[in-house]
């Protein structure tokens, strides 16, 4: 099955897979599959007659996007990385492992295994130095570092 329709949320279950995501791909997915295979072959990126056999089509933020999975394919990754950067303006190419955390909020298994704990004691940016705002105010308004030094001095007996 060369063209598979999936949801953007399906990508969040692909933590241990990698692929090339192209964004904003209107038209027929088969034309994109053939065209990208031809481009990458011409540029010496796909090797030994290797071609992408499947493409996964999904929508996100009103765009049609394509995932070219790196399954059973011989590819020069260095050349592909350079091609992706050079053509980013045209194709919006990114790696699956970057797309999911940056555009979809992360992989399902990562979020379930390592949820950020709710901690009302944490300040902005997770800074625990802001736990002592009164000490920071006593030392003058010198920001977080000044407040932390003030707390340290008071706990050490003013030394």
C-alpha positions as CSV (number, residue, x, y, z in Angstrom):
1,X,0.0,0.0,0.0
2,X,2.1,3.0,-1.2
3,X,-0.2,5.7,0.2
4,X,-1.6,5.5,3.7
5,X,-3.8,8.1,5.3
6,X,-3.2,8.7,9.0
7,X,-4.0,11.3,11.5
8,X,-1.5,13.7,13.0
9,X,-2.1,12.1,16.4
10,X,-0.9,8.7,14.9
11,X,2.6,10.2,14.5
12,X,2.7,10.6,18.3
13,X,2.8,6.7,18.5
14,X,5.9,6.5,16.3
15,X,8.6,7.3,18.9
16,X,11.0,4.6,17.7
17,X,10.7,5.4,14.0
18,X,12.2,8.1,11.9
19,X,11.3,9.7,8.6
20,X,11.2,12.8,6.5
21,X,8.1,15.1,7.0
22,X,7.2,17.5,4.1
23,X,4.7,20.1,4.9
24,X,2.1,21.8,2.7
25,X,2.0,19.2,0.0
26,X,-1.1,19.8,-2.1
27,X,-2.2,17.6,-5.0
28,X,-1.9,13.9,-5.4
29,X,0.2,12.0,-2.9
30,X,1.3,9.5,-5.6
31,X,2.8,12.4,-7.6
32,X,4.7,13.5,-4.5
33,X,6.0,10.0,-3.9
34,X,7.2,9.6,-7.4
35,X,8.6,13.2,-7.6
36,X,10.5,13.0,-4.3
37,X,11.9,9.6,-5.2
38,X,13.1,11.0,-8.6
39,X,14.7,14.1,-6.9
40,X,16.5,12.2,-4.3
41,X,17.7,9.7,-6.8
42,X,19.0,12.4,-9.1
43,X,20.8,14.0,-6.2
44,X,22.5,10.7,-5.2
45,X,20.7,10.5,-1.9
46,X,18.7,7.3,-2.5
47,X,21.3,4.6,-3.1
48,X,21.5,1.2,-4.9
49,X,18.1,1.7,-6.6
50,X,16.4,2.2,-3.3
51,X,13.1,4.2,-3.3
52,X,10.5,5.2,-0.8
53,X,7.7,2.6,-1.3
54,X,5.2,4.2,0.9
55,X,4.1,7.7,2.1
56,X,1.9,8.5,5.0
57,X,-0.5,11.4,4.4
58,X,-1.8,13.5,7.3
59,X,-3.3,16.9,8.0
60,X,-2.2,19.4,10.6
61,X,-2.8,23.1,11.0
62,X,-4.8,23.2,7.7
63,X,-1.9,21.7,5.7
64,X,-1.6,18.4,3.8
65,X,1.7,16.8,5.0
66,X,3.6,13.7,4.0
67,X,5.8,11.4,6.0
68,X,8.4,9.4,4.1
69,X,9.3,6.6,6.6
70,X,12.9,5.4,6.7
71,X,11.9,1.7,6.4
72,X,13.9,-0.7,4.2
73,X,15.7,2.1,2.4
74,X,19.3,2.9,1.7
75,X,19.9,6.6,2.0
76,X,22.9,8.9,2.3
77,X,21.8,10.6,5.5
78,X,24.4,13.4,5.2
79,X,23.2,14.3,1.8
80,X,19.6,14.0,2.8
81,X,20.2,16.4,5.8
82,X,21.8,19.0,3.4
83,X,19.0,18.5,0.9
84,X,16.4,19.0,3.6
85,X,18.0,22.3,4.7
86,X,18.4,23.6,1.2
87,X,14.8,22.8,0.2
88,X,13.2,23.8,3.5
89,X,11.6,26.9,2.0
90,X,10.0,24.9,-0.7
91,X,9.0,21.7,1.2
92,X,9.1,22.6,4.9
93,X,11.0,19.4,5.4
94,X,11.8,18.2,9.0
95,X,12.6,15.0,10.7
96,X,9.7,13.0,12.3
97,X,11.6,13.1,15.6
98,X,11.6,16.9,15.5
99,X,8.1,17.4,14.1
100,X,6.3,15.5,16.8
101,X,7.7,17.3,19.8
102,X,7.8,20.7,18.2
103,X,4.4,20.7,16.4
104,X,2.3,18.0,18.2
105,X,3.4,18.3,21.8
106,X,5.5,15.1,22.0
107,X,5.2,11.4,21.7
108,X,2.5,9.6,23.7
109,X,4.9,7.3,25.5
110,X,7.3,10.0,26.5
111,X,4.5,12.1,28.0
112,X,3.1,9.2,29.9
113,X,6.4,8.0,31.2
114,X,7.8,11.4,32.2
115,X,5.0,13.8,32.9
116,X,6.1,17.0,34.4
117,X,5.0,17.0,38.0
118,X,2.7,19.7,39.3
119,X,4.7,21.7,41.8
120,X,3.2,24.9,43.1
121,X,6.5,25.7,44.7
122,X,8.3,26.2,41.4
123,X,8.7,29.7,40.2
124,X,8.7,30.8,36.5
125,X,11.0,28.6,34.4
126,X,11.2,26.0,37.3
127,X,13.4,28.3,39.4
128,X,13.2,27.4,43.1
129,X,15.2,30.5,44.1
130,X,11.9,32.4,43.8
131,X,10.5,30.4,46.8
132,X,11.9,33.1,49.1
133,X,10.5,36.3,47.7
134,X,10.6,38.1,51.0
135,X,14.3,37.4,51.4
136,X,14.9,38.7,47.9
137,X,13.0,41.8,48.8
138,X,14.9,42.3,52.1
139,X,18.2,42.2,50.2
140,X,17.0,44.7,47.7
141,X,15.6,44.1,44.2
142,X,18.6,42.3,42.7
143,X,16.7,39.7,40.8
144,X,16.8,35.9,41.3
145,X,20.5,35.6,41.9
146,X,20.6,38.4,44.5
147,X,17.6,36.8,46.3
148,X,19.4,33.4,46.3
149,X,22.5,35.0,47.7
150,X,20.5,36.7,50.4
151,X,18.8,33.5,51.4
152,X,22.2,31.7,51.5
153,X,23.7,34.4,53.7
154,X,20.7,34.4,56.2
155,X,20.8,30.6,56.4
156,X,24.6,30.7,57.1
157,X,24.2,33.3,59.8
158,X,25.1,36.4,57.7
159,X,28.4,35.1,56.5
